[in-house]
């Protein structure tokens, strides 16, 4: 009897203050193109990290997982993969923001902490108005939706994100899971130097650069770029979309 590889589920984690809708737009089209089951996580603003890892655990109970995440979601996905190497077949880390537990100088962590303070002081709609005035329309629309959806627990969610300890250089160097790193060359909150450092330190990784204009025009560029780099990490015998999932599974499970 022909033995087909087990179904892979791609679990997509949004970034700080973001939601499942944006994660689905970023990674869903690529998952569909490669024939993977797909789940975009709606984080619980009262337990951001716990709800994301619980979703990864639930998917792993059903079969192999391809973990994908944006910003904070990228760090959570990579950390989870390091602890579940027999369950994960690969990781797509989009827009990593920092390396190491000390985040005092991390732009993303600082932004999250300051926004939480402003929300408590001025309220949701006033902060949304200021955010919209200083953000590109695609980002403003996405954050307006997710922030309203996470209110009134949004400040706590941002504080939790700001306190998260990002993977250290030692963590990266010890994680041999196949990883696609997608960085934005013109994003000051997620410096391209961090993406370059991750790609250079992880034992099995490739870097793809995008621009914020490209991301705003089509968030699916994150998923498509990530799959392209994961494909390049595999042997040259990979010829079809289905074989990508099969070879990722083979790498981990033999």
ABEGO torsion letter per residue (X at the ends): XBBBBBBBBBBBBBBBGBBAAAAAAAAAAAAAAAGBBBBBBBBBAABAAAAAAAAAAAAAAAEBBBBBBBEAAAAAAAAAAAABAAABAEBBBBGBABBEABAAABAAAAAAAAAAAAAAAAEAAAAAAAAAAABBAAAAAAAAAAAAAAOAAAAAAAAAAAABBBBBAAAAAABABBBBBBBBAABAABBAAAAAAAAAABABBBBBBBBAAAAAABAAAAAAAAAAAAAAABBAABABAAAAAAAAAAAAAX
